């Protein structure tokens, strides 16, 4: 068996590096164009603000950093996405080390995540879901540092507030983790009473609120457009009484289906499904709140509102599922007989990129088949027939106009949908199909 105490660190970082390289190269060669959400983020990033019509600014901010470094090189955005994924893996590994004091169990906790397709097949598309991953993991790590220590450390509380704010500015659904953290401390201080209340526990909240002030001001000035968009995506306005039953059941069914490979890997890992659970166990209490509470809160949201929970929204929710399973069943794990587990892990690890490549290559009507670069070349040619100044503004929806913003050498600023007022503000412009380009 290759897995032993002496080479765990080496194996972990080999896994991380291969995952990073593999999932950067596969979409780079399989796709002709960047996915929708990446183009959207780049469109927003060209005109960076404290929020946008669909999401807070996190994904746009990080995409724009990469654009400033690498320009319109598709591989750089696939690399960006994988950097976020593997950073989350590294944090999960470090957290598991603190919890188990056992590197082998820590490695297994991360390898189990290959059984969740959120962390392989869907990762080439850098979006608000992927953007949450490292900050979700870091919030859990620093929550544990605060929770596990008798003396509160300012650095830990400050970083918890910082990463919580960045995570929330990536996507509002990050609030489900933050609520789970708040409930954990309320339970420990006021119900279980194994901790004394200290005003230092409010430091993360203070940091969180201060960092959110610019975004809150933007929200107020823009009629809370991001929040209304998010609510519209749930189908809340059109829900009926039956949806309060069907939506939660659909949600649960999809989660079980997604986790089948994860459960299979766990089944092969555990000799007997015997365990003892007690909330007197500090580590188990923490893992229960961190893993189950966000999911329960999401389920309750669906039950109470009848809203539909989209599958991809759950991307960060299972980051610590491997740690949870390994901790509960650690006494039942036979480390000398991991061959079946490793075989299934390797099968998934190899199969996922092959499946992604097959789908990308054989299906020719996807967003990633869009001829964005060619259309940009034609647009620039038409512009140069009549104008010598560069294109510095593009109007239209995030997809069509965003592609031009990304592919055109002048990187025009995306200024939203086409309106008469916006066209009147341009000194020169031409409109082609769904977009208008111009110069101000």
C-alpha positions as CSV (number, residue, x, y, z in Angstrom):
1,X,0.0,0.0,0.0
2,X,1.5,3.4,-1.0
3,X,-0.3,5.2,1.7
4,X,1.7,5.4,5.0
5,X,2.6,8.0,7.7
6,X,5.9,8.9,6.1
7,X,4.7,9.9,2.7
8,X,1.2,11.4,3.4
9,X,2.4,15.0,2.9
10,X,4.1,14.1,-0.4
11,X,1.0,12.2,-1.6
12,X,-1.3,15.0,-0.7
13,X,0.7,17.6,-2.6
14,X,1.1,15.3,-5.6
15,X,-2.7,15.0,-5.6
16,X,-3.1,18.7,-5.4
17,X,-0.6,19.5,-8.2
18,X,-2.0,16.8,-10.5
19,X,-5.6,18.0,-9.9
20,X,-4.5,21.6,-10.6
21,X,-2.7,20.8,-13.8
22,X,-5.2,18.3,-15.1
23,X,-8.3,20.5,-14.6
24,X,-6.5,23.5,-16.1
25,X,-5.3,21.7,-19.2
26,X,-8.5,19.6,-19.9
27,X,-10.9,22.6,-20.5
28,X,-8.1,24.6,-22.1
29,X,-7.9,22.1,-24.9
30,X,-11.5,20.9,-24.9
31,X,-13.2,24.2,-25.0
32,X,-13.2,26.9,-27.8
33,X,-14.6,29.6,-25.6
34,X,-14.8,30.4,-21.9
35,X,-18.0,29.4,-20.1
36,X,-20.9,31.7,-19.5
37,X,-20.2,32.6,-15.8
38,X,-16.5,33.4,-16.5
39,X,-17.4,35.7,-19.4
40,X,-20.0,37.4,-17.1
41,X,-17.5,37.9,-14.4
42,X,-15.0,39.4,-16.9
43,X,-17.7,41.7,-18.2
44,X,-18.4,43.0,-14.7
45,X,-14.7,43.2,-14.0
46,X,-14.1,45.5,-16.9
47,X,-16.3,48.0,-15.1
48,X,-15.6,47.0,-11.6
49,X,-18.0,48.1,-8.9
50,X,-19.2,47.1,-5.4
51,X,-21.9,44.9,-6.9
52,X,-23.7,43.9,-10.1
53,X,-27.2,43.1,-11.2
54,X,-26.8,39.3,-10.4
55,X,-24.1,39.0,-7.8
56,X,-21.9,40.8,-5.3
57,X,-18.4,41.7,-6.7
58,X,-16.2,38.8,-5.5
59,X,-16.0,36.7,-8.7
60,X,-15.6,39.8,-10.9
61,X,-12.8,41.2,-8.7
62,X,-10.7,38.0,-8.9
63,X,-11.3,37.5,-12.6
64,X,-10.2,41.1,-13.2
65,X,-6.9,40.5,-11.3
66,X,-6.2,37.6,-13.7
67,X,-7.1,39.7,-16.7
68,X,-4.7,42.4,-15.7
69,X,-2.0,39.7,-15.3
70,X,-2.6,37.5,-18.3
71,X,-5.1,39.2,-20.6
72,X,-7.4,37.1,-22.8
73,X,-5.6,33.8,-22.2
74,X,-8.3,31.2,-21.6
75,X,-6.1,28.9,-19.6
76,X,-5.5,31.5,-17.0
77,X,-9.2,31.5,-15.9
78,X,-9.2,27.7,-15.7
79,X,-6.1,28.0,-13.6
80,X,-7.8,30.6,-11.4
81,X,-10.7,28.3,-10.8
82,X,-8.4,25.4,-9.8
83,X,-6.4,27.6,-7.5
84,X,-9.6,28.3,-5.6
85,X,-10.4,24.6,-5.5
86,X,-7.0,23.3,-4.3
87,X,-6.7,26.2,-1.8
88,X,-9.9,24.9,-0.2
89,X,-8.5,21.4,-0.3
90,X,-5.3,22.5,1.5
91,X,-7.3,24.3,4.2
92,X,-9.5,21.3,4.7
93,X,-6.3,19.1,5.0
94,X,-4.8,21.6,7.6
95,X,-8.1,21.6,9.5
96,X,-8.3,17.8,9.5
97,X,-4.7,17.7,10.8
98,X,-5.6,19.9,13.8
99,X,-8.7,17.7,14.4
100,X,-7.3,14.2,14.0
101,X,-3.6,14.7,14.8
102,X,-3.3,12.0,12.1
103,X,-2.1,12.9,8.6
104,X,-3.4,9.7,7.0
105,X,-7.0,10.4,8.1
106,X,-6.6,14.0,7.0
107,X,-5.6,12.9,3.5
108,X,-8.5,10.5,3.3
109,X,-10.8,13.3,4.3
110,X,-9.7,15.3,1.3
111,X,-9.6,12.4,-1.2
112,X,-13.2,11.6,-0.4
113,X,-14.1,15.0,-1.9
114,X,-13.3,13.5,-5.4
115,X,-16.6,11.7,-4.9
116,X,-18.4,15.0,-5.1
117,X,-18.6,16.3,-8.7
118,X,-18.7,19.9,-7.4
119,X,-15.0,19.6,-6.8
120,X,-14.0,18.1,-10.2
121,X,-16.4,18.1,-13.2
122,X,-17.9,21.5,-12.6
123,X,-14.8,23.3,-11.5
124,X,-13.5,24.6,-14.9
125,X,-16.2,27.3,-14.7
126,X,-15.0,30.0,-12.3
127,X,-18.2,31.4,-10.9
128,X,-19.7,32.6,-7.6
129,X,-20.0,29.1,-6.3
130,X,-16.3,28.2,-6.9
131,X,-15.3,31.7,-5.6
132,X,-16.8,30.8,-2.2
133,X,-14.7,27.6,-1.7
134,X,-11.5,28.9,-0.1
135,X,-13.3,31.4,2.1
136,X,-15.8,28.8,3.2
137,X,-12.9,26.5,4.2
138,X,-11.0,29.3,5.9
139,X,-14.0,30.4,7.8
140,X,-14.4,26.9,9.2
141,X,-10.7,26.7,10.1
142,X,-10.7,30.0,12.0
143,X,-14.0,29.3,13.6
144,X,-12.4,26.1,14.9
145,X,-9.4,28.1,16.2
146,X,-11.7,30.5,18.1
147,X,-14.0,27.7,19.3
148,X,-11.2,25.4,20.4
149,X,-9.2,27.9,22.5
150,X,-10.1,29.1,25.9
151,X,-8.4,32.4,25.3
152,X,-9.7,34.4,22.4
153,X,-7.0,35.4,19.9
154,X,-7.6,38.7,18.1
155,X,-5.8,37.5,14.9
156,X,-8.2,34.5,14.7
157,X,-11.3,36.5,15.2
158,X,-10.2,39.2,12.8
159,X,-9.4,36.7,10.1
160,X,-12.7,34.9,10.6
161,X,-14.6,38.2,10.0
162,X,-12.3,39.0,7.0
163,X,-12.9,35.7,5.3
164,X,-16.6,35.7,6.2
165,X,-17.0,39.1,4.5
166,X,-15.1,38.0,1.3
167,X,-17.1,34.8,1.2
168,X,-20.4,36.8,1.5
169,X,-19.2,39.2,-1.2
170,X,-18.7,36.2,-3.4
171,X,-22.3,35.0,-3.0
172,X,-25.0,35.8,-0.5
173,X,-25.7,32.1,0.2
174,X,-22.5,32.2,2.2
175,X,-24.8,33.5,5.0
176,X,-25.9,29.9,5.6
177,X,-22.4,29.0,6.9
178,X,-22.2,32.2,8.9
179,X,-25.6,31.5,10.5
180,X,-24.3,28.0,11.4
181,X,-21.3,29.5,13.1
182,X,-23.5,31.9,15.1
183,X,-25.8,29.1,16.2
184,X,-22.8,27.0,17.2
185,X,-21.6,29.8,19.6
186,X,-25.1,30.5,20.9
187,X,-25.5,26.8,21.7
188,X,-22.1,26.6,23.4
189,X,-22.5,29.8,25.4
190,X,-26.2,29.9,26.3
191,X,-27.5,26.3,26.1
192,X,-24.6,24.0,26.8
193,X,-22.8,26.7,28.8
194,X,-19.3,25.3,28.3
195,X,-18.1,28.7,27.2
196,X,-18.5,32.1,28.8
197,X,-19.7,35.0,26.8
198,X,-16.9,37.5,25.9
199,X,-17.4,40.6,23.8
200,X,-14.4,39.6,21.8
201,X,-16.7,37.1,20.2
202,X,-18.2,40.1,18.4
203,X,-15.0,41.0,16.7
204,X,-15.7,38.9,13.6
205,X,-19.2,40.5,13.3
206,X,-17.7,44.0,13.6
207,X,-15.0,43.3,10.9
208,X,-17.7,41.7,8.7
209,X,-20.0,44.7,8.9
210,X,-17.3,47.2,8.3
211,X,-16.0,45.4,5.2
212,X,-19.6,45.2,3.9
213,X,-20.4,48.9,4.2
214,X,-19.4,49.8,0.6
215,X,-21.5,47.0,-0.8
216,X,-24.4,47.9,1.4
217,X,-24.2,51.5,0.1
218,X,-24.1,50.2,-3.5
219,X,-27.2,48.0,-2.8
220,X,-29.2,50.9,-1.5
221,X,-28.2,53.1,-4.4
222,X,-29.2,50.3,-6.9
223,X,-32.6,49.4,-5.4
224,X,-31.3,46.1,-4.0
225,X,-31.1,44.6,-7.5
226,X,-28.8,41.8,-6.5
227,X,-31.1,40.6,-3.8
228,X,-34.2,40.8,-6.0
229,X,-32.4,38.8,-8.8
230,X,-31.5,36.1,-6.3
231,X,-35.0,35.8,-5.0
232,X,-36.3,35.6,-8.6
233,X,-34.0,32.7,-9.3
234,X,-35.7,30.7,-6.5
235,X,-39.1,30.9,-8.3
236,X,-40.5,32.3,-5.0
237,X,-43.1,34.6,-6.7
238,X,-44.7,31.7,-8.6
239,X,-44.6,29.1,-5.8
240,X,-47.8,27.4,-4.6
241,X,-48.7,25.3,-1.6
242,X,-47.6,22.1,-3.2
243,X,-44.1,23.6,-3.8
244,X,-43.6,23.7,0.0
245,X,-43.5,19.9,-0.2
246,X,-42.2,19.1,-3.7
247,X,-39.3,21.6,-3.7
248,X,-37.7,20.3,-0.4
249,X,-38.2,16.7,-1.6
250,X,-36.6,17.5,-5.0
251,X,-33.7,19.2,-3.1
252,X,-33.1,16.2,-0.9
253,X,-33.3,13.8,-3.8
254,X,-30.8,15.7,-5.9
255,X,-28.4,15.9,-2.9
256,X,-28.5,12.2,-2.4
257,X,-27.9,11.6,-6.1
258,X,-25.0,13.9,-6.2
259,X,-23.4,12.2,-3.2
260,X,-23.7,8.6,-4.4
261,X,-20.0,8.4,-5.4
262,X,-19.0,9.9,-2.1
263,X,-21.1,7.4,-0.2
264,X,-19.7,4.6,-2.2
265,X,-16.1,5.6,-1.4
266,X,-17.1,6.0,2.3
267,X,-18.7,2.5,2.3
268,X,-15.5,1.0,1.0
269,X,-13.5,2.8,3.6
270,X,-15.5,1.7,6.7
271,X,-15.5,-1.9,8.0
272,X,-18.7,-1.6,10.1
273,X,-21.1,1.2,10.4
274,X,-21.0,1.4,14.1
275,X,-20.5,4.7,15.9
276,X,-21.3,6.5,19.1
277,X,-22.4,10.1,18.9
278,X,-22.5,12.5,21.8
279,X,-22.8,16.3,21.7
280,X,-20.4,16.3,24.7
281,X,-17.8,15.5,22.2
282,X,-16.5,19.0,21.3
283,X,-15.1,18.0,17.9
284,X,-18.3,16.2,16.9
285,X,-20.4,19.1,18.0
286,X,-18.4,21.5,15.9
287,X,-18.5,19.2,12.8
288,X,-22.2,18.6,13.2
289,X,-22.9,22.3,13.2
290,X,-20.5,23.1,10.4
291,X,-21.7,20.3,8.1
292,X,-25.3,19.8,8.8
293,X,-26.7,23.1,9.9
294,X,-26.2,25.0,6.6
295,X,-27.9,22.1,4.8
296,X,-30.8,22.0,7.3
297,X,-31.2,25.8,7.0
298,X,-31.3,25.5,3.2
299,X,-33.9,22.8,3.5
300,X,-36.0,24.8,5.9
301,X,-35.8,27.8,3.5
302,X,-37.3,25.6,0.8
303,X,-40.0,24.2,3.2
304,X,-41.1,27.6,4.4
305,X,-41.0,29.5,1.2
306,X,-41.6,26.7,-1.4
307,X,-38.5,28.0,-3.3
308,X,-36.5,25.9,-5.6
309,X,-32.9,25.3,-4.6
310,X,-30.6,25.0,-7.6
311,X,-28.1,22.2,-7.4
312,X,-25.0,24.2,-8.0
313,X,-25.8,26.5,-5.1
314,X,-24.7,23.6,-2.8
315,X,-21.1,23.7,-4.2
316,X,-19.3,24.7,-0.9
317,X,-21.6,22.9,1.5
318,X,-19.8,19.6,1.3
319,X,-16.2,20.7,1.7
320,X,-16.0,19.2,5.2
321,X,-18.2,16.1,4.5
322,X,-15.1,13.9,4.3
323,X,-13.8,15.1,7.6
324,X,-17.2,14.5,9.2
325,X,-17.5,10.9,7.9
326,X,-13.9,10.0,8.8
327,X,-14.3,11.5,12.3
328,X,-17.6,9.6,13.0
329,X,-16.2,6.2,11.7
330,X,-12.5,6.6,12.4
331,X,-12.5,3.6,14.8
332,X,-14.0,1.5,11.9
333,X,-11.5,2.5,9.3
334,X,-8.9,-0.2,8.5
335,X,-5.9,1.7,7.2
336,X,-4.2,-1.5,6.2
337,X,-6.9,-2.3,3.7
338,X,-7.5,0.8,1.6
339,X,-7.0,-0.8,-1.8
340,X,-10.7,-0.7,-2.8
341,X,-11.0,2.9,-1.7
342,X,-7.9,3.9,-3.7
343,X,-9.2,2.0,-6.8
344,X,-12.5,3.9,-6.7
345,X,-10.8,7.2,-6.0
346,X,-8.4,6.7,-9.0
347,X,-11.3,5.7,-11.2
348,X,-13.2,8.9,-10.4
349,X,-10.0,11.0,-10.6
350,X,-9.3,9.7,-14.1
351,X,-12.9,9.3,-15.3
352,X,-14.1,12.9,-14.5
353,X,-11.7,14.7,-16.9
354,X,-12.3,12.2,-19.6
355,X,-16.1,12.6,-19.2
356,X,-15.7,16.4,-19.3
357,X,-13.6,16.2,-22.5
358,X,-16.0,13.8,-24.1
359,X,-19.0,16.1,-23.4
360,X,-17.1,19.2,-24.5
361,X,-15.9,17.7,-27.7
362,X,-19.0,15.8,-28.9
363,X,-21.6,18.4,-28.0
364,X,-21.2,21.4,-30.3
365,X,-24.0,23.7,-29.2
366,X,-22.6,24.7,-25.8
367,X,-21.6,28.2,-24.7
368,X,-18.0,26.9,-24.8
369,X,-18.3,26.4,-28.5
370,X,-19.2,30.0,-29.2
371,X,-16.9,31.7,-31.7
372,X,-16.1,34.6,-29.5
373,X,-12.7,35.3,-30.8
374,X,-13.7,35.2,-34.5
375,X,-16.7,37.5,-33.9
376,X,-14.4,40.0,-32.1
377,X,-12.0,40.0,-35.1
378,X,-14.9,40.7,-37.5
379,X,-16.3,43.4,-35.2
380,X,-12.9,45.1,-35.0
381,X,-12.5,44.9,-38.8
382,X,-15.9,46.6,-39.4
383,X,-15.1,49.3,-36.8
384,X,-11.7,50.1,-38.4
385,X,-13.4,50.6,-41.8
386,X,-14.9,53.9,-40.5
387,X,-13.0,54.8,-37.3
388,X,-9.4,55.2,-36.3
389,X,-10.0,55.5,-32.5
390,X,-10.2,52.3,-30.5
391,X,-13.4,50.7,-29.2
392,X,-13.6,51.5,-25.5
393,X,-17.3,50.8,-24.7
394,X,-19.5,47.8,-25.4
395,X,-23.2,47.5,-24.8
396,X,-25.4,44.4,-24.6
397,X,-26.0,41.5,-22.3
398,X,-23.1,39.9,-20.3
399,X,-22.7,37.0,-22.7
400,X,-22.5,38.7,-26.2
401,X,-21.1,42.0,-25.1
402,X,-18.9,40.3,-22.5
403,X,-17.3,38.2,-25.1
404,X,-16.4,41.3,-27.1
405,X,-15.1,43.0,-24.0
406,X,-12.8,40.0,-23.3
407,X,-11.7,39.2,-26.9
408,X,-11.1,42.7,-28.3
409,X,-7.6,43.9,-27.9
410,X,-8.7,47.3,-26.6
411,X,-10.7,45.6,-23.7
412,X,-13.7,47.9,-23.9
413,X,-15.7,48.5,-20.8
414,X,-19.0,46.7,-20.5
415,X,-21.7,49.3,-19.6
416,X,-24.8,47.1,-19.5
417,X,-27.7,46.7,-21.8
418,X,-28.3,48.8,-24.9
419,X,-30.4,52.0,-24.2
420,X,-30.9,55.2,-26.1
421,X,-29.2,57.3,-23.3
422,X,-26.1,55.1,-23.5
423,X,-25.9,55.3,-27.2
424,X,-26.4,59.1,-27.1
425,X,-23.4,59.4,-24.8
426,X,-21.1,57.8,-27.3
427,X,-19.3,59.9,-29.9
428,X,-19.1,57.0,-32.3
429,X,-20.8,53.6,-32.3
430,X,-21.9,50.7,-34.5
431,X,-24.4,48.0,-33.6
432,X,-24.2,44.4,-34.8
433,X,-26.9,41.9,-33.9
434,X,-27.1,41.8,-30.1
435,X,-24.4,44.3,-29.2
436,X,-23.2,47.8,-29.8
437,X,-19.6,48.9,-29.7
438,X,-18.3,52.5,-29.5
439,X,-15.9,55.1,-28.4
440,X,-16.4,57.8,-25.8
